[in-house]
Amino acid sequence: MSKQKTVYVCQNCGQKAPKWLGRCPSCGEWNTFEEEVEIKPTSNSIFEKQVTYPKLISDVEILSEERISTNNNELNRVLGGGLVQGSMVLIGGEPGIGKSTLLLQVALNSNITKTLYISGEESNSQIKLRAERLSKNPDNVYLLSETSLENILVHFKNFNPKLVIIDSIQTMQTNKIESSPGSVSQIKECTIALLEYAKLNSVPIILVGHITKEGSIAGPKVLEHIVDTVLQFEGDRNYEYRILRAHKNRFGSASELGIFEMQSSGLREVSNPSELLLSHSEEDVSGVAVTSSIEGLRPFLIEIQALVSSAVYGTPQRTTTGFDTRRLSMLLAVLEKRAGFRLATKDVFINIAGGIKVDDTAIDLAIITSVLSSDLDLIIKKTDCFAGEVGLTGEIRSVSRVEQRITEAEKLGFKRIFIPKNNFKTLNISKYTIEIVPVSKVEDVFKKLFR
């Protein structure tokens, strides 16, 4: 017989308490405890457990990591080369950003013999309509509209799929837990059961996860620990670009990203994002600089736009889009202290064109040059590019993989690139046709740029 009791569970972190608490002692969030009925079954797993024994590390055989291609180069790049058999991938993102569209395209375009697409949010006819909009009608994709975990596992046993896509994990529920779908207990129990099936049968499973208003994946944090890969689908719905980032990847790099363009016919892979992220305006304006950035293994060029104006109110504004506001404040302080530019009484606005977010510190040099270009109303040549990190002392610090940054700028027709002097010392400049300008201090950049 199963034992049943009532507990209060934090919907943010999964902390349990015998009574309701206003503030969670584990994560510190307020008003997150909800009452749930907890049932402890006699067996913790619905699968038969096998007896295991410890092995000497020298006797353990390394199994070949066979990957399954999704026929989507951007998704393969983020996953590290494709789906690993028996792995579980979690994809999160805002509503309407394109998660279901991306996974339906993966199911329709892949060469996997049996793909089972399970939806707890849409009916089979609704999914069929979206598939027709994507102009695909293959004979290897099967649809299932179901939310019961027990029924899904029966279908797994009878159908024996080679790839499973579940949209979404928050809609799944099991009879072992008497709580509503989306609760911490339901998400945890359903995910663990699906993970066991994936590992025992070497079937990759892709889960769609909802996110909270703060931008994190809804449910307990243990959900991200259970799965093998966590991907975040980002982008502004006002822009057509979407970015897929890897936040966790047990089988590849966690710093990769893929770029897609949302069209009426679905998501299109962007193989060369540099050409799309750069504006093609023929008019020369001040406050625009191009930087060579790297995300994961991919170099690409992005356009930095700055606007400096006199402060209307007492406190100057510091507003950024796609860039860290605190880092902008630090760079402006460096310009004040080390270079003598007075920006304390002026509003500064920074925008990274294309609606993307960049964490690469090598874009610092482009940030300060675009700010001063706007402040002094001096135009930066469209053939100039920048790559360098700015330190608190005003020095231009070295950046990683500078050769790839230079090659990307040269490939897109730039004539000159400013890089840190320490990087210049180790370069073989004879193999480049682009002019490479080494700089060591902030003031050196302005002397060589605006001379």
C-alpha positions as CSV (number, residue, x, y, z in Angstrom):
1,M,0.0,0.0,0.0
2,S,1.1,3.6,-0.7
3,K,1.5,6.0,2.2
4,Q,-0.2,9.4,1.7
5,K,0.4,12.7,3.5
6,T,0.0,16.4,2.9
7,V,3.0,18.6,2.5
8,Y,3.7,22.1,1.4
9,V,6.2,22.4,-1.5
10,C,8.1,25.5,-2.7
11,Q,7.2,26.0,-6.4
12,N,10.6,27.7,-7.0
13,C,13.1,25.3,-5.6
14,G,11.2,22.2,-4.4
15,Q,11.8,22.7,-0.7
16,K,9.2,20.7,1.4
17,A,7.7,21.9,4.7
18,P,5.1,20.3,7.1
19,K,3.2,23.6,7.2
20,W,2.7,26.7,5.0
21,L,5.6,29.3,5.2
22,G,5.5,32.8,3.8
23,R,9.2,32.8,2.9
24,C,11.1,29.8,1.6
25,P,14.1,29.1,3.9
26,S,16.0,27.5,0.9
27,C,15.7,30.0,-2.0
28,G,14.4,33.0,-0.1
29,E,11.3,33.6,-2.3
30,W,8.0,34.8,-0.9
31,N,4.6,33.1,-1.2
32,T,5.8,30.1,-3.2
33,F,4.6,27.3,-1.0
34,E,1.6,25.3,-2.2
35,E,-0.2,22.3,-0.7
36,E,0.4,19.0,-2.4
37,V,-0.6,15.4,-1.6
38,E,2.5,13.3,-1.4
39,I,2.3,9.6,-2.1
40,K,5.2,7.3,-1.3
41,P,4.8,4.1,-3.4
42,T,6.4,0.9,-2.4
43,S,8.7,1.0,-5.4
44,N,10.4,4.2,-6.4
45,S,10.7,3.2,-10.1
46,I,8.3,1.9,-12.6
47,F,11.2,0.1,-14.3
48,E,12.9,-3.1,-13.2
49,K,16.1,-2.4,-11.4
50,Q,19.3,-4.3,-12.3
51,V,21.8,-5.2,-9.7
52,T,25.1,-3.4,-10.3
53,Y,28.6,-4.0,-8.9
54,P,31.6,-1.7,-8.6
55,K,34.3,-1.9,-11.3
56,L,37.9,-1.0,-11.4
57,I,38.4,2.1,-13.5
58,S,40.9,0.4,-15.7
59,D,38.4,-2.3,-16.5
60,V,35.6,0.1,-17.6
61,E,35.1,0.1,-21.4
62,I,34.6,3.4,-23.2
63,L,31.6,3.2,-25.3
64,S,31.6,5.1,-28.6
65,E,29.5,8.3,-28.5
66,E,27.3,7.8,-31.5
67,R,25.4,10.9,-32.4
68,I,22.2,11.3,-34.4
69,S,22.1,14.2,-36.8
70,T,19.0,16.4,-36.7
71,N,19.7,17.7,-40.2
72,N,19.8,21.2,-38.6
73,N,23.3,22.6,-38.7
74,E,22.6,25.3,-36.1
75,L,21.0,22.8,-33.6
76,N,23.8,20.3,-34.2
77,R,26.4,23.0,-33.5
78,V,24.8,23.8,-30.1
79,L,24.4,20.1,-29.2
80,G,28.0,19.4,-30.0
81,G,27.5,17.5,-33.2
82,G,24.0,16.0,-32.9
83,L,21.9,14.1,-30.4
84,V,23.5,11.5,-28.2
85,Q,21.6,8.2,-27.9
86,G,19.9,8.0,-24.5
87,S,20.3,11.7,-23.8
88,M,17.7,14.1,-22.5
89,V,17.6,17.7,-23.8
90,L,15.6,20.5,-22.2
91,I,14.7,23.5,-24.3
92,G,13.3,26.6,-22.6
93,G,12.1,30.0,-23.9
94,E,9.4,32.6,-23.7
95,P,5.9,31.9,-25.1
96,G,5.7,32.4,-28.9
97,I,9.5,32.5,-29.4
98,G,9.4,29.4,-31.6
99,K,10.3,26.4,-29.5
100,S,7.5,24.2,-30.9
101,T,8.2,25.3,-34.4
102,L,11.9,24.4,-34.1
103,L,11.2,20.9,-32.7
104,L,8.5,20.2,-35.2
105,Q,11.0,21.1,-38.0
106,V,13.6,18.8,-36.4
107,A,11.0,16.0,-36.4
108,L,9.9,16.6,-40.0
109,N,13.4,17.1,-41.4
110,S,15.3,14.3,-39.6
111,N,16.1,11.0,-41.2
112,I,15.2,9.1,-38.0
113,T,13.0,6.1,-38.8
114,K,10.4,6.6,-36.0
115,T,9.9,10.0,-34.4
116,L,7.1,10.4,-31.8
117,Y,6.0,14.0,-31.2
118,I,3.9,14.2,-28.0
119,S,2.0,17.4,-27.3
120,G,0.0,18.2,-24.2
121,E,-0.9,21.6,-25.4
122,E,-2.1,21.1,-29.0
123,S,-4.3,18.5,-30.7
124,N,-3.1,16.4,-33.6
125,S,-5.0,18.5,-36.1
126,Q,-3.4,21.7,-34.8
127,I,0.1,20.2,-35.2
128,K,-0.8,18.9,-38.7
129,L,-1.8,22.5,-39.7
130,R,1.5,23.8,-38.5
131,A,3.4,21.0,-40.3
132,E,1.6,22.0,-43.6
133,R,2.7,25.6,-43.1
134,L,6.2,24.2,-42.9
135,S,5.6,22.4,-46.2
136,K,6.6,19.1,-44.8
137,N,4.6,15.8,-44.8
138,P,7.0,12.9,-44.1
139,D,6.0,9.3,-43.3
140,N,8.3,8.8,-40.3
141,V,6.7,11.3,-37.8
142,Y,3.9,10.1,-35.5
143,L,1.7,12.5,-33.4
144,L,0.3,11.8,-30.0
145,S,-1.8,14.2,-27.9
146,E,-1.5,12.9,-24.4
147,T,-0.6,14.2,-20.9
148,S,-0.7,11.0,-18.8
149,L,2.7,9.6,-18.1
150,E,1.5,6.0,-17.7
151,N,-0.3,6.1,-21.1
152,I,2.8,7.5,-22.7
153,L,5.0,4.8,-21.3
154,V,2.6,2.2,-22.7
155,H,2.9,3.8,-26.1
156,F,6.7,3.7,-25.8
157,K,6.6,0.0,-25.1
158,N,4.3,-0.8,-28.1
159,F,5.7,1.7,-30.5
160,N,9.4,1.6,-29.8
161,P,10.3,5.1,-31.1
162,K,13.8,6.2,-32.0
163,L,13.3,9.9,-31.0
164,V,10.8,11.4,-28.6
165,I,9.8,15.1,-28.4
166,I,7.5,16.2,-25.5
167,D,5.9,19.6,-25.6
168,S,5.9,20.4,-22.8
169,I,7.1,18.7,-19.6
170,Q,4.8,21.1,-17.5
171,T,1.7,19.5,-19.0
172,M,2.7,15.9,-18.1
173,Q,1.2,14.2,-15.0
174,T,1.4,10.9,-13.3
175,N,-1.1,9.0,-11.1
176,K,1.5,8.5,-8.4
177,I,1.2,12.2,-7.4
178,E,-2.1,13.8,-6.5
179,S,-1.3,17.3,-7.5
180,S,-2.0,19.5,-10.6
181,P,0.3,19.3,-13.7
182,G,3.2,21.7,-13.6
183,S,3.7,21.4,-9.8
184,V,7.2,20.6,-8.5
185,S,6.3,17.0,-7.6
186,Q,4.7,16.2,-11.0
187,I,7.6,17.7,-13.0
188,K,10.2,15.9,-11.0
189,E,8.5,12.5,-11.1
190,C,7.7,12.6,-14.8
191,T,11.2,13.7,-15.8
192,I,12.9,11.0,-13.8
193,A,10.6,8.3,-15.3
194,L,11.3,9.6,-18.8
195,L,15.1,9.8,-18.1
196,E,15.1,6.1,-17.0
197,Y,13.3,5.1,-20.2
198,A,15.8,7.1,-22.3
199,K,18.9,5.6,-20.6
200,L,17.6,2.0,-20.6
201,N,16.5,2.0,-24.3
202,S,19.1,4.5,-25.7
203,V,16.4,6.8,-27.0
204,P,17.0,10.5,-27.1
205,I,14.2,12.6,-25.6
206,I,13.8,16.4,-26.1
207,L,11.6,18.2,-23.6
208,V,10.1,21.7,-24.0
209,G,10.1,23.7,-20.7
210,H,8.1,26.8,-19.8
211,I,9.9,29.7,-18.2
212,T,9.0,32.0,-15.3
213,K,8.6,35.8,-15.6
214,E,12.2,36.1,-14.4
215,G,13.4,34.1,-17.4
216,S,14.4,30.9,-15.7
217,I,12.9,27.5,-16.5
218,A,9.8,26.8,-14.5
219,G,9.8,24.1,-12.0
220,P,12.4,22.9,-9.5
221,K,16.1,23.5,-10.1
222,V,16.7,19.8,-9.9
223,L,15.0,19.6,-13.4
224,E,18.1,21.2,-15.0
225,H,20.4,18.8,-13.0
226,I,18.5,15.7,-14.1
227,V,18.7,16.4,-17.9
228,D,21.9,16.1,-19.9
229,T,21.6,19.3,-21.9
230,V,19.8,22.6,-21.2
231,L,19.2,25.0,-24.2
232,Q,17.7,28.4,-24.0
233,F,15.8,29.9,-27.0
234,E,16.1,33.6,-26.8
235,G,15.0,36.6,-28.9
236,D,12.7,39.6,-29.1
237,R,9.5,38.9,-30.9
238,N,9.8,42.3,-32.5
239,Y,12.9,41.1,-34.3
240,E,13.1,38.2,-36.7
241,Y,16.3,36.7,-35.2
242,R,16.3,33.9,-32.6
243,I,19.3,32.6,-30.7
244,L,19.7,29.1,-29.2
245,R,22.2,29.0,-26.4
246,A,23.6,26.0,-24.5
247,H,23.6,26.6,-20.7
248,K,24.6,23.1,-19.9
249,N,25.9,20.3,-22.1
250,R,27.4,17.0,-20.8
251,F,28.4,16.0,-24.4
252,G,29.8,19.2,-25.8
253,S,30.6,22.8,-25.2
254,A,28.3,24.9,-23.0
255,S,29.3,28.2,-24.7
256,E,27.9,27.5,-28.2
257,L,25.0,29.3,-29.9
258,G,22.9,28.9,-33.0
259,I,21.2,31.7,-34.9
260,F,17.9,31.4,-36.7
261,E,15.6,33.8,-38.6
262,M,11.9,33.5,-38.1
263,Q,10.0,33.5,-41.4
264,S,6.4,32.7,-42.4
265,S,7.5,29.2,-43.5
266,G,9.3,28.5,-40.2
267,L,12.8,29.0,-38.8
268,R,15.6,29.4,-41.2
269,E,19.2,28.6,-40.3
270,V,21.6,31.6,-40.4
271,S,25.0,30.3,-41.5
272,N,26.6,33.7,-41.8
273,P,25.2,35.9,-39.0
274,S,27.7,38.7,-39.6
275,E,26.1,39.8,-42.9
276,L,22.7,40.0,-41.2
277,L,23.8,41.8,-38.0
278,L,25.5,44.6,-39.9
279,S,23.5,47.4,-41.4
280,H,23.9,48.2,-45.1
281,S,23.1,51.9,-44.8
282,E,25.0,54.1,-47.3
283,E,24.7,57.1,-45.0
284,D,27.7,57.9,-42.8
285,V,26.6,58.7,-39.2
286,S,28.5,59.0,-35.9
287,G,28.2,56.7,-33.0
288,V,28.4,53.4,-35.0
289,A,31.3,50.9,-34.6
290,V,31.7,47.3,-35.6
291,T,33.3,44.7,-33.4
292,S,34.5,41.2,-33.9
293,S,33.0,38.9,-31.3
294,I,33.1,35.2,-30.6
295,E,30.4,33.0,-29.0
296,G,31.5,29.4,-28.5
297,L,33.5,28.4,-31.6
298,R,31.8,30.9,-33.9
299,P,33.2,34.4,-34.8
300,F,30.9,37.0,-36.1
301,L,30.7,40.8,-36.5
302,I,28.1,42.9,-34.7
303,E,27.3,46.6,-34.9
304,I,27.4,48.8,-31.8
305,Q,25.2,51.9,-31.9
306,A,25.7,54.7,-29.3
307,L,23.9,58.0,-28.7
308,V,25.3,60.6,-26.3
309,S,23.2,63.7,-25.5
310,S,22.9,66.3,-22.8
311,A,21.0,65.1,-19.7
312,V,17.5,66.5,-19.5
313,Y,17.0,65.5,-15.9
314,G,19.4,65.8,-12.9
315,T,20.6,62.2,-13.1
316,P,22.1,61.1,-16.4
317,Q,20.6,58.0,-18.0
318,R,22.6,54.9,-18.8
319,T,20.5,52.6,-21.0
320,T,21.6,49.6,-22.9
321,T,20.1,46.9,-25.1
322,G,22.0,43.7,-25.4
323,F,24.8,44.9,-23.2
324,D,25.5,44.9,-19.4
325,T,24.5,48.3,-18.0
326,R,27.0,48.0,-15.1
327,R,29.9,47.3,-17.5
328,L,28.9,50.4,-19.5
329,S,29.1,52.5,-16.3
330,M,32.6,51.1,-15.7
331,L,33.7,52.0,-19.2
332,L,32.4,55.5,-18.9
333,A,34.3,55.9,-15.6
334,V,37.5,54.8,-17.4
335,L,36.9,57.4,-20.1
336,E,36.5,60.1,-17.4
337,K,39.5,59.1,-15.3
338,R,42.0,57.9,-17.8
339,A,41.2,59.7,-21.0
340,G,39.8,63.0,-19.7
341,F,36.4,62.9,-21.5
342,R,33.5,64.5,-19.5
343,L,30.5,62.3,-19.8
344,A,29.1,62.6,-16.2
345,T,26.4,65.1,-17.2
346,K,25.3,63.3,-20.4
347,D,22.8,60.6,-21.3
348,V,24.4,57.5,-22.9
349,F,22.4,54.9,-24.8
350,I,23.9,51.7,-26.2
351,N,22.2,49.3,-28.6
352,I,23.5,46.1,-30.2
353,A,21.9,45.9,-33.6
354,G,19.8,42.8,-34.3
355,G,18.3,42.4,-30.8
356,I,21.0,40.0,-29.6
357,K,22.8,39.8,-26.3
358,V,26.6,39.6,-26.1
359,D,28.7,38.8,-23.1
360,D,32.1,38.9,-24.8
361,T,34.4,41.4,-23.1
362,A,36.2,42.0,-26.4
363,I,33.5,44.4,-27.5
364,D,34.6,47.0,-24.9
365,L,36.8,48.7,-27.5
366,A,33.9,49.2,-29.9
367,I,31.7,50.4,-27.1
368,I,34.0,53.3,-26.0
369,T,34.8,54.3,-29.6
370,S,31.1,54.4,-30.5
371,V,30.4,56.5,-27.4
372,L,33.2,59.0,-28.2
373,S,32.2,59.1,-31.9
374,S,28.7,60.1,-30.9
375,D,29.9,62.6,-28.3
376,L,32.4,64.3,-30.6
377,D,30.2,63.8,-33.7
378,L,33.1,62.2,-35.5
379,I,32.4,59.4,-38.1
380,I,34.1,56.0,-37.8
381,K,34.9,54.6,-41.2
382,K,32.8,51.7,-42.2
383,T,35.9,49.7,-43.0
384,D,37.2,49.8,-39.4
385,C,36.7,47.0,-36.9
386,F,37.6,46.6,-33.2
387,A,38.4,43.8,-30.8
388,G,39.8,44.5,-27.3
389,E,38.9,44.4,-23.6
390,V,39.3,47.7,-21.6
391,G,40.8,47.5,-18.1
392,L,40.2,49.9,-15.2
393,T,43.7,51.4,-15.8
394,G,42.8,52.3,-19.3
395,E,44.9,49.6,-20.9
396,I,43.6,47.5,-23.8
397,R,43.8,43.9,-22.6
398,S,44.4,40.8,-24.7
399,V,41.5,38.8,-26.1
400,S,41.2,35.1,-26.9
401,R,41.4,33.6,-30.4
402,V,42.3,36.9,-32.1
403,E,43.2,35.1,-35.4
404,Q,39.6,34.0,-35.9
405,R,38.4,37.6,-35.2
406,I,40.8,39.0,-37.8
407,T,39.9,36.4,-40.4
408,E,36.2,37.1,-40.0
409,A,36.7,40.9,-40.4
410,E,38.9,40.3,-43.4
411,K,36.4,37.9,-45.0
412,L,33.6,40.6,-44.9
413,G,35.8,43.2,-46.6
414,F,37.0,45.3,-43.6
415,K,40.3,47.2,-44.3
416,R,41.5,47.9,-40.8
417,I,41.1,46.2,-37.4
418,F,42.3,47.5,-34.0
419,I,43.5,44.8,-31.6
420,P,45.5,44.8,-28.3
421,K,49.2,45.2,-28.6
422,N,49.9,42.0,-26.7
423,N,48.0,40.0,-29.2
424,F,49.8,41.7,-32.1
425,K,53.2,40.4,-30.8
426,T,52.3,36.8,-31.4
427,L,50.6,37.3,-34.8
428,N,52.0,36.3,-38.2
429,I,50.7,39.4,-40.0
430,S,52.1,38.3,-43.4
431,K,49.1,36.0,-44.0
432,Y,46.6,38.8,-43.6
433,T,45.7,41.5,-46.2
434,I,43.7,43.6,-43.7
435,E,45.7,46.3,-41.9
436,I,46.2,45.4,-38.2
437,V,46.6,48.3,-35.8
438,P,48.0,47.5,-32.3
439,V,46.9,49.6,-29.4
440,S,47.9,49.5,-25.7
441,K,46.0,52.4,-24.1
442,V,42.6,54.0,-24.5
443,E,44.2,57.3,-25.7
444,D,46.2,55.4,-28.3
445,V,42.9,54.3,-30.0
446,F,41.6,57.8,-30.4
447,K,44.9,59.2,-31.7
448,K,45.1,56.5,-34.4
449,L,41.4,56.5,-35.1
450,F,40.6,60.2,-35.4
451,R,43.9,61.6,-36.6
